[in-house]
């Protein structure tokens, strides 16, 4: 466990009291960049550059055993060098931090972006009807098959609806496929492709449609069934996003206006920090991403962010950045995820570790959703790297705030204990001795 594994570290903080035992530390690390291999990033004079420092080795490639210290670097290396796009960095952490878990284990172990059975049964009927409407609208002029009859049979036939429900429930719920990241969605569509080319599926669809309307042709049924499968998976993902957005808005109500005002200020700080970082970076695509982070609305235009301008207006000396609405929502979601993972009332040795928190935040469904809105059209390798940098800066700032609060509590407790000891200590002066004698005589 290294010093850089923690979100914040103050020299005057009694970490033995607050966090328990800890090992020796190494120097802090910089933000992520593409293919930032551990062995070349921070060379040490006492060791050969060919040997890796185990404290810096975070993620190990399963193909060539190369160690990389960032999630974006791991994904970029495995996808470009080995063509592996479905590997998860969290599953290939090095042994030095592999067994470290987060404090709120019940909620943190739940995979983000996975539909529960209850949610799936809620959104499927609407997604199914939307799929039939889309097919009818897109192919209404097609003369290849009797589309109207097929759509009518699919709408009215309960056996057909249950068939598609069971088919997609097996993909989304039973197999617990996530839809958060692009690699998760690739895995989802790969499972759909394997199932939809199965000949038993074609025979089953043909029998179901023929039982309701024997006049339907086999080729038309097969064509229509494939259209339903390809469109329905997109509609389910769309309905899932809308459902999760509603739940997120409900969770965000736990944040007060003062909390969101501070988060708005932190969002501006993150933009400024990243701009400074990327100005020294050879990759110009990253610096161009920062333009999408800044609000383009005029000062007179009314938005829901207007009420959070108070702190920036008070502290601004011309250099503070006003974030866009999507970027603010991304930072706010990071705060919601952090609160769900860290219990500030019961801080322990693993509470403020940066790597597990960063991984869980990146895997969050809504973090990915808002990041796609902010970084639309950005290449995947740049997207992963920039998102990781945003989360790392946020967690660092958030960690400083948590540690500062705990330090102040510790100081107040230490001060109170010392004052009690002083008040309970008996004086050994002559005057006090005479007072004690007079008390005994009386």
N, C-alpha and C positions, 0 to 999 in steps of 0.2 A: 504494500500500500504506500503510495507516494504522496508527497505534499500536494502535487498537482491534481491528485484524485479528488480533492475536496473543493467545494464551491468557493470557500473563503477560508483564510488562515490569518489570524492576527497573532503577533508575537507576545502580546501581553495577555492573551486569553488563556485561562487555566483549562487546557484541553484534557488533562488527566481527569479533572473533575467532570467536565462536560461530555467528552466523547470516549473516555476509557483509554485503554492501551493503544498505542500506535507505534509504527516502526519508523526507521529513519527515512528522510525524504530526499527528493531530488529537485532540481530546478524546475520552475513552472514552464509549461509549454505554450506555444503560440497557437493561433487559430488554425483551422484545417485548410488544406490545399490539396489539389489533385495529386495522387500517387505520392503522398508524403511518407516514404518509407522511414522506419525508425532508425535504421542503421546510418542513413545519410543526413538526417535532419539535425541531430545534435551530437557531433563527434566529440569524444573525450580524449584528452591527451594521454591518459594513463592506459587506455585500451586501444586495441587495433580497431580500425573502422569496419573490419570484417565481422566483429563480434557484436551481438546485440545486448543492449542493457535490458534485462527482464522487466525493469520498472517502467520502461517506455513501450514495451511490446504489448499492444492492446488487442489487435485482431490479427489472426494468423490465417493465411490462405491455405485451404485444405489441399490444393493442387501442388503448390511448389514450396509451401512452408515459409513464404515471405511474410514478415511482420509489418503491419501498417498501423499507425496510431489513430486514424480517424475512420469513421463509418463511410464517408464519401470516398476516401482513398481505397478502402477495402472493396467497395462496390465497383469503383472504376477499374481497379486492377483485375478483379475476377471476371468482369463483363468483357473488358477489352483484351486481356491477355489470354483468358481461358474460355470465353464465350459462355460463362455461367451467370445468368441474370437472376436466378431464383435463390441465390445464397443469402442468408441473413447474417449480418455482422454479429448480432448478439449471440448467435449459436456457435461462433468461432472466436470467442474471446480467449485471450491467453490465460494460462493457469494462475498467473499472479493475482488476477481479479475475478476469476471465473465463478467462484462460489459466493461472491458478495451479493446479497439480496437487498431489496428495499424494505422499508419498515412496515408499510401497510401491505402485507403479503396477500390477503384475500382479494383485494381489488386490483393490485398491481399485476397479479398473475393472470388476469383475464385478458385474452388476446383482443386487441382493439380492432374494430371493423368487422367482427364476426356477428352475424345475425342470430339472435336467440329464436327459439321456436315460436314464442309468443309474438315477437315483432314480425317474423316472416309470415305468419298466418294473418297478421293485420294488414300488411302491405300487398300480399299476393293478389287478392281479388281485383284491386284497382290496377295493378301492373298488368294483369292478364287482359282486362278490358281495354286498357290503353294500347296494348300490343295488337289486338284485333282491329282497333280503330286505325292504327298506323298502317297496317297491312291493307286494309280496305281503301285507305286514302292513297297509298303509294301505287297500288296495282289495280285501281278501279277501271282503267282503260285497257288492261291486259286481256287478250283473247285466248291466252294459252290454257286456262282452266276456269272452271265455274267458281269464281271467287266468292260470289254472294252466298251461294249455298254452303260452301265450306265454312265461311265466317258464321253463318246462322247456326250450323250444326255445332260449331265450337262454342258459341255463346249459350245455347240451350242444353247441350249435352253435359250433364253433371259428371258422367264417367270420364269424359275428356278433360274437364277442368281438374278433376281429382288426379288424373294421370299426370298432367303437367305439374300439378302442385307437388306430388310425391317425387317427381323427377328433379325438380329444382330444390326441394327441401333436402334431398340427399346431397346436393352440391354445396348449398349454402350453410345448412344447419348441421347435418350429420358429419360431414367431412371437416366442418369448422374452417372453411376457407375465408380468409380476410380479404377486404377490398381496399385497404388503406394505401399501400404503395403500388407502384407499377409492377413490381415483381410479384406481388400478391395477386394482382388482376391477371397477369400472364398465367399464373398457376391455375386460377379460376377458369379462364377460357380454355386452357389445355385440358382440364377435366371435362368441360362441356364438349370439346371436340372429340375426345375419346368415346364419350357416351353416345354422341349423336350419329357417329358412323357405324354404330353397332347394328347389325342386320335385324336383331331381335326387336330393336326399337321401331324399325320401319314396319315390321309385321304387326306389332302391337297397335301402332297408330292406324294401320289399315283396317284391322279388325274392329277397332272402336268406332271409326267413322262409318264403316260398312254396316255395323249393327244398327246405326241410326238412319242412314240413308244409303241403301244398296246401289243407287244409281251413280254414285261417285266413283270416278276412275282411280285406279291405283297410283298412277303417275302424278295425278293432281294432288292426291292425299299426301304423298311423299314430299312433293315440292312445298305444299302449304305447311306441313309439319316442320320442315327445316326453316322456313321463314319465321314461324312462331318461336322456335328455339333461339334463333339468333337475335330476334328483336326483344324477346321476353327477358333475357338476361340483362340487357341494358335498362329496361324499364324497372326491373327489381333493384338494380344499383341506384337508379334515379330516385325511386321511392325511399330507399334506405337512407340516402343522403338527406332528403327532406325530413325524414323522421329523426335522424340524429341531430340535425340543425335545430329542430324544435326542442329536443332534450337539452342541447347545449345552451340555448337561450334561457331555459328554465334554470340550469345550473349556474349560469352567469348572474342570476338575480341574487345569489349569495354575496356577490361583490357589491359593496356600497359605492356611492358616487365618489367618495374620497379615494377608495381603492382604485377605481378606474381613472381618476385624475392622475394618480401616481403612475399607473401603467401607461397612460398617454405620454407622460413625461419620460418614462423609461424607454418607450418606443422611439421617441426622438433621439434619445441618447444612443440607442442601438444603431440607428441609421448613421449618426455622426461617426460612431466607432468603426462601422463597416466601411464607410467612405474613406476614412483615414487609412484603414487596413488595405483596401483594394486599390488605393492610389499608388501603392508601392508594388502591386501585383502585376505580373506580366500578362495575366489573363484579363483582357479588356471587357469580356462578357460579364464578369462579376461586377465591375464598376458601373456598367450600364444598367445592371439590375437595380441599383440603388435609386435610379430615377423613378422607378415604379413604386418605391416605398414612400415617397414624399407626396403630401396632399397637393392637388392642383386647383382646389376650389378657392375662390376669392374669400376675403375676410368678411364680406357682406352676405355671402351665401350661407343659408341655414342648413346644417346637418346635425345628425345625432351626436357628433363629436364636439359641437360648439360648447356644451356645458363642461367639457373637460379641459378647456383652454386656460383655466385659471392659473395653474402652476407655471405653465410655459410663459404666459403673459407676465407673470410676476417676476420670473427669473431670467427672462430673455434679455440678452445684451446684443442680439443680432446674429448669434451663431446657432441657436437651437432650431431643430427641425420639427416640423409638424407632420406627423405620419398620415398616410392615407387611411381610409376606413378599413380596407382589407388588411393592411399591415397591422393596424391596431387590434383588429379582431384576432389575428394570428397570435399576437403577443398576449392578448387576454386569454386565449385558449391555452397557451403555455402556462399561464398562472393557474388556470383551473386544473390542468393536469398535475402541476406541481403540488397543489393543495391536496389532491387526491392521493398522492404518493408519499408525502412527507407530513408526519404528525409533529408539529412544532412544540406540542406539550410534552412529548416523550422523545426527545432527541437522543440518539445513540451513535455508536461508532460508524454505522452505515447510513445514517440519515442524509448526510450532505455529500455523498460520493457522486462525482460528476458523471462518470461513464454510465452507470445504470439509469440515472435520471434522464440523461440525454437520449439514451436508446428508447426508453419508454415514451418520451415526449415525441420523438421522431415517428414512432410507430402509431401514434394517436391518429384516429380516423379524421377528426376535425382539424388537427394541425396540418395534416396533408391536404385537406380540402381547402383551407384558407391559403396555404402556401401555393397551391395550384392557381388560385385566383390572382395572387400577387405576382407570381413568377410564370405566368402563362406564356407559352412559346419558347421557354428557355430549354436548352439541351439538358438531358437527364443528368449527366455528370455534373454540370454547373448547378442545376437545381438542388441536387443532394448536398453539394459542398456549401452553397449559400445558406440553405435551410439549417444545416448543422452549425454554421457560424452564428446565425441568428439565435438559435437555441442556446449555444454555449455562452454568448454574451449575456443573454437574459438570465440563465442560471447562475452565472457569476455575480451579476448585480443582485439577484434575489438572495443568493447565499450570503453576501455581505450584509444584507439587511437582517436576515435571520440571526447571523452570528452577532451583529451589533446589539440586537434586542437581548439575546441571551447573555451577552457580556455585561450589559447594564443591569440585568436581573442578578447576575452573579456578584457584581460589585455591591449592589444594594444589600444582598444577603450577607456578604462578607462584612460590610460596614455595620449592619445590624447586629451580627454576632459579636463583633469586636466591642461595640458599645455596651452590649449586655455583660460581657466579661469585665469591662471596666467598672460598671455599676455594681457588680457582685463582688468585686475585689475589696477586702477589708484593709483599712489604713493601719499602718504600724507606728504611727506618730505618738508622741507623749500625750497630746491632747485627746486622741481617740482612746488611749488606754485609760485616762482619767474619766472619760465619759462612760466607758464600760464598767469601771469600778463603781461610779455613782449609781448606775442603773441597777447593779447587783445589790447595793446597800438599800436602795429604795424598795 
